[in-house]
Amino acid sequence: MTAEESPKGPAEDPLGPHEGERTYKGPPLGEVLEFMRLLWAVDHGLQSTSKRMESTLGLTGPQRLVIRLVGRFPDITAGMLAQILHVHPSTLTGVLKRLEKRGLLERKSDPLDGRKALFSLTDEGRALDIPSEGTVESSVQRVLSRLSRSNIVATQEVLTALARELGGVPMPEVEYDEAGARKQVVR
């Protein structure tokens, strides 16, 4: 028996399947069902990782994403967070309230419009606004580091088109470059 084999067969590559390698061993599904199967696997992985994050870090995946965004954009409104995340503001209400109740977010009135609240991180929230192993973002970062820029851009295009088709991403009114500067959009 070689070092690459075990009684159960060849050892699995710790980095997982190689680019272009088919991991599903059942009958061919066709392009659409295969894509949907992979989306399902990503969704399942997101949910599982989020539950693990809650037990290890005390934050779910969505809560951590909000912490990271508020850390990047202090004094952000719930409406702007919702726009970035492509969700209805009411979807964020529970997440924001839980983070505020735990002392991770601070809410204050917008001096320009008292109807709006501005969110920023507390000292405890800033302590969680750092890269951390075992998070969805660390998994994404590891995968992106192994892909070419052209593969990343193509994947973003496919996911954006699918999200738009499903109604989850409206057409942008303003676009930004990678540095965060506004770009002129010609339509």
C-alpha positions as CSV (number, residue, x, y, z in Angstrom):
1,M,0.0,0.0,0.0
2,T,1.4,3.4,-1.0
3,A,1.5,6.5,1.2
4,E,-1.3,7.9,-1.0
5,E,-3.6,5.0,-0.4
6,S,-5.5,3.8,2.6
7,P,-7.8,0.8,3.1
8,K,-10.6,3.0,1.8
9,G,-8.8,4.0,-1.4
10,P,-6.6,6.9,-2.5
11,A,-6.1,9.7,0.1
12,E,-8.0,12.9,-0.6
13,D,-6.1,16.0,-1.5
14,P,-6.3,18.3,1.5
15,L,-6.9,21.3,-0.8
16,G,-9.9,19.5,-2.3
17,P,-10.5,18.7,-5.9
18,H,-8.4,20.4,-8.5
19,E,-9.7,23.0,-11.0
20,G,-12.0,21.4,-13.5
21,E,-12.1,18.1,-11.6
22,R,-15.6,16.7,-11.2
23,T,-16.3,15.8,-7.6
24,Y,-19.9,14.5,-8.0
25,K,-19.7,10.8,-8.8
26,G,-23.4,10.2,-9.7
27,P,-25.0,10.3,-13.1
28,P,-24.5,13.5,-15.2
29,L,-26.8,16.3,-14.2
30,G,-26.4,18.7,-17.0
31,E,-25.2,22.3,-16.7
32,V,-28.2,23.8,-14.9
33,L,-28.7,21.1,-12.3
34,E,-24.9,20.8,-11.7
35,F,-24.7,24.6,-11.1
36,M,-27.8,24.4,-8.8
37,R,-26.2,21.5,-6.9
38,L,-23.0,23.6,-6.3
39,L,-25.1,26.6,-5.2
40,W,-26.9,24.3,-2.7
41,A,-23.5,23.1,-1.4
42,V,-22.3,26.7,-1.0
43,D,-25.5,27.6,0.9
44,H,-25.2,24.6,3.1
45,G,-21.5,25.5,3.8
46,L,-22.5,29.1,4.6
47,Q,-25.2,27.9,7.1
48,S,-22.9,25.3,8.8
49,T,-20.0,27.8,9.1
50,S,-22.3,30.4,10.5
51,K,-23.5,28.0,13.2
52,R,-19.9,27.1,14.1
53,M,-19.0,30.8,14.1
54,E,-21.8,31.5,16.6
55,S,-20.5,28.9,19.0
56,T,-16.8,29.8,18.6
57,L,-16.9,33.6,18.0
58,G,-20.3,34.5,19.4
59,L,-21.4,35.9,16.0
60,T,-23.3,34.4,13.1
61,G,-22.0,34.9,9.6
62,P,-24.5,37.7,8.9
63,Q,-23.8,39.4,12.2
64,R,-20.0,39.3,11.5
65,L,-20.6,40.7,8.0
66,V,-22.5,43.6,9.5
67,I,-19.7,44.2,12.1
68,R,-17.1,44.2,9.3
69,L,-19.1,46.6,7.1
70,V,-19.9,49.0,10.0
71,G,-16.2,48.9,10.8
72,R,-15.3,49.8,7.3
73,F,-18.1,52.5,7.1
74,P,-18.5,54.2,10.5
75,D,-21.8,56.1,11.0
76,I,-23.5,54.1,8.3
77,T,-27.3,54.0,8.1
78,A,-29.4,50.8,8.1
79,G,-30.6,51.8,4.6
80,M,-27.0,52.0,3.3
81,L,-26.2,48.6,4.9
82,A,-29.3,47.1,3.3
83,Q,-28.2,48.5,0.0
84,I,-24.7,47.0,0.2
85,L,-26.1,43.7,1.3
86,H,-29.0,43.7,-1.3
87,V,-31.7,43.1,1.4
88,H,-34.7,45.1,2.6
89,P,-33.8,47.3,5.6
90,S,-36.4,45.4,7.7
91,T,-34.3,42.2,7.2
92,L,-31.4,43.9,9.1
93,T,-33.5,45.1,12.0
94,G,-33.1,42.0,14.1
95,V,-29.4,41.7,13.4
96,L,-28.7,45.4,14.3
97,K,-30.8,45.1,17.5
98,R,-29.0,42.0,18.6
99,L,-25.6,43.6,18.0
100,E,-26.6,46.8,19.7
101,K,-28.0,44.8,22.7
102,R,-24.7,42.9,23.0
103,G,-22.8,46.2,23.1
104,L,-21.1,45.7,19.8
105,L,-22.9,48.5,17.9
106,E,-23.7,52.0,18.9
107,R,-26.8,53.7,17.4
108,K,-27.1,57.5,17.3
109,S,-29.5,59.9,15.5
110,D,-28.4,61.3,12.2
111,P,-27.9,65.1,12.9
112,L,-29.1,65.8,9.3
113,D,-32.2,63.7,9.5
114,G,-33.5,62.7,13.0
115,R,-35.5,59.9,11.4
116,K,-32.4,58.0,10.5
117,A,-30.0,56.1,12.8
118,L,-26.3,56.0,12.3
119,F,-24.4,52.9,13.4
120,S,-20.8,52.6,14.5
121,L,-18.8,50.0,16.4
122,T,-18.2,50.1,20.1
123,D,-14.8,49.2,21.5
124,E,-16.1,45.6,21.9
125,G,-17.3,45.7,18.3
126,R,-13.9,46.9,17.1
127,A,-12.2,44.0,18.9
128,L,-14.2,41.7,16.6
129,D,-13.6,43.6,13.4
130,I,-10.4,41.8,12.6
131,P,-9.6,38.9,10.3
132,S,-10.4,35.6,12.1
133,E,-9.9,31.9,11.2
134,G,-13.0,29.8,11.1
135,T,-15.2,32.5,9.5
136,V,-16.9,32.5,6.1
137,E,-14.6,35.4,5.1
138,S,-11.5,33.4,5.9
139,S,-12.7,30.6,3.7
140,V,-13.5,33.0,0.9
141,Q,-10.1,34.7,1.2
142,R,-8.3,31.3,1.0
143,V,-10.2,30.3,-2.1
144,L,-9.8,33.7,-3.8
145,S,-6.0,33.6,-3.1
146,R,-5.8,30.4,-5.2
147,L,-7.7,31.7,-8.2
148,S,-6.6,33.9,-11.1
149,R,-8.0,37.4,-11.3
150,S,-9.9,36.5,-14.5
151,N,-11.6,33.5,-12.7
152,I,-12.6,35.8,-9.8
153,V,-14.1,38.4,-12.2
154,A,-15.9,35.7,-14.2
155,T,-17.4,34.2,-11.0
156,Q,-18.5,37.6,-9.8
157,E,-20.2,38.3,-13.1
158,V,-22.0,34.9,-13.0
159,L,-23.1,35.4,-9.4
160,T,-24.2,39.0,-10.0
161,A,-26.2,38.0,-13.1
162,L,-27.9,35.2,-11.1
163,A,-28.7,37.4,-8.2
164,R,-30.2,40.0,-10.6
165,E,-32.2,37.3,-12.3
166,L,-33.5,36.2,-8.9
167,G,-34.3,39.8,-7.9
168,G,-31.7,40.0,-5.2
169,V,-29.4,42.6,-6.9
170,P,-30.9,45.7,-8.5
171,M,-29.0,47.4,-11.4
172,P,-26.6,49.8,-9.9
173,E,-27.4,53.5,-10.1
174,V,-23.7,54.3,-9.3
175,E,-20.7,52.1,-9.8
176,Y,-17.4,52.2,-8.0
177,D,-13.9,51.1,-8.9
178,E,-11.8,48.7,-6.8
179,A,-10.5,51.6,-4.7
180,G,-14.0,52.7,-3.8
181,A,-14.1,55.8,-6.1
182,R,-17.2,56.5,-8.1
183,K,-17.0,55.7,-11.8
184,Q,-18.7,57.3,-14.6
185,V,-21.3,54.9,-15.9
186,V,-22.4,55.2,-19.6
187,R,-25.6,53.4,-20.3
